[in-house]
Amino acid sequence: MSSERERIYLSPPDVTEAEVDAVSAAIRSGWVAPLGPDVDGFESDICAFTGIGSAVALSSGTAALHLGLKAIGVQPGDSVIVPTLTFGATAFAATYAGATPVFLDADESTWNLDPQLLDDVLAAKARGNELPSAIMTVDLFGRTCDYGAIMGIAARYGIPVLEDAAEALGSRCGEQSAGAFGRAGVFSFNGNKIMTTSGGGMLVTDDADLADRVRYWSTQSREPLPWYEHLEIGYNYRMSNLLAALGRAQLSRLPSIIERHRAIRDAYAQGLADVPGVAIVQDPAWGAGNAWLTNLRCDAGLHPGAPERIRLALEALNIESRPVWKPMHQQPVFASAESHLTGVSDRIFADGLCLPSGSAMSADDVALVTTTIRTTLQA
Ligand SMILES: Cc1ncc(COP(=O)(O)O)c(C=O)c1O
């Protein structure tokens, strides 16, 4: 059976004729050289969708994080708070800015930066006169952080926040869109994200000057002169017009894509509701997430080693699932980094699993995954 069915991926791109038409139209228009009207149009569309004042389309979310840190004032030799439970790009960006990441543990329910721990660490650092120059937050798997708490703490210490909302386009915290917190926010349009430009990212901010600086750096810091004149080091980080055209078509379909991701998460939750010791991680009380990837959490006491057994059982059926991001403090490359740990992210890495969540999954696909989880746990 598994050889006849196509592989079920974790979160494959959901591309239709609308995207094919948009990219074809961009090619036919002649705007194949990097810049063009769809880049500006995509930025305006993202501003309209999120309610954020300015947007800069870039070649990746990682590039947006790098320039975002530079724009909020991070300098070589500084330290930056980074959640340990994240994808490597968050921490890598801090190193591109010449800064040293200081890793903080996660909150048990959202898997995001623990506000109480943040407060405690900043209080200790303030006493030692060694406050970090920025706080990076991450809206993991599409769930927004507790910004009600985090922004108050950051303001008390006067530290700017850069929001890594790479996984959270379309998620909300209260009335505000993900990406709207802090001095700037970042989205990723990598191939497996909630929407894609095949590769790309966007920096968003309500500070128009900050957006202008990022746009300038991202196009090789070129001065408005006939020849190439540079007052500052530049970067080749701008998004191309063809990819922006793809992004605009994807964004117009994003509400229905998110609706499907949420329905898939609900179906998993329903299908596993009566199984003791497993839970589908839900949105926090303060806002609906985009349900980018459905997260399963197992009770290690009742089901020791279950996530890896489930992953292998799914793989045997040609279905992709994936461990949660391995915490940064466990990564060899950051072995010597300063880390403030409570044990939460180690537990989440051990007990959690990302389930296939792509919007093209059928009800039968979701049912097959659910049944496989049930039988694996009963075995
Ligand atoms: C939390 C997080 N931050 C940053 C990135 C980097 O985005 P990109 O792949 O567009 O560079 C990703 C995803 O790839 C991510 O999941």
PDBQT file of the ligand as one rigid body, heavy atoms in Angstrom, charges set to zero:
ROOT
HETATM    1  C1  LIG A 401      12.258  29.813  13.813  1.00  0.00    +0.000 C 
HETATM    2  C2  LIG A 401      12.925  30.033  12.486  1.00  0.00    +0.000 A 
HETATM    3  N1  LIG A 401      13.736  31.089  12.354  1.00  0.00    +0.000 NA
HETATM    4  C3  LIG A 401      14.350  31.347  11.199  1.00  0.00    +0.000 A 
HETATM    5  C4  LIG A 401      14.173  30.544  10.085  1.00  0.00    +0.000 A 
HETATM    6  C5  LIG A 401      14.943  30.868   8.859  1.00  0.00    +0.000 C 
HETATM    7  O1  LIG A 401      14.166  31.192   7.761  1.00  0.00    +0.000 OA
HETATM    8  P1  LIG A 401      14.762  30.955   6.285  1.00  0.00    +0.000 P 
HETATM    9  O2  LIG A 401      14.809  29.485   6.048  1.00  0.00    +0.000 OA
HETATM   10  O3  LIG A 401      13.781  31.662   5.389  1.00  0.00    +0.000 OA
HETATM   11  O4  LIG A 401      16.119  31.583   6.243  1.00  0.00    +0.000 OA
HETATM   12  C6  LIG A 401      13.318  29.428  10.184  1.00  0.00    +0.000 A 
HETATM   13  C7  LIG A 401      13.030  28.510   9.057  1.00  0.00    +0.000 C 
HETATM   14  O5  LIG A 401      13.656  28.138   8.193  1.00  0.00    +0.000 OA
HETATM   15  C8  LIG A 401      12.689  29.165  11.419  1.00  0.00    +0.000 A 
HETATM   16  O6  LIG A 401      11.903  28.090  11.563  1.00  0.00    +0.000 OA
ENDROOT
TORSDOF 0
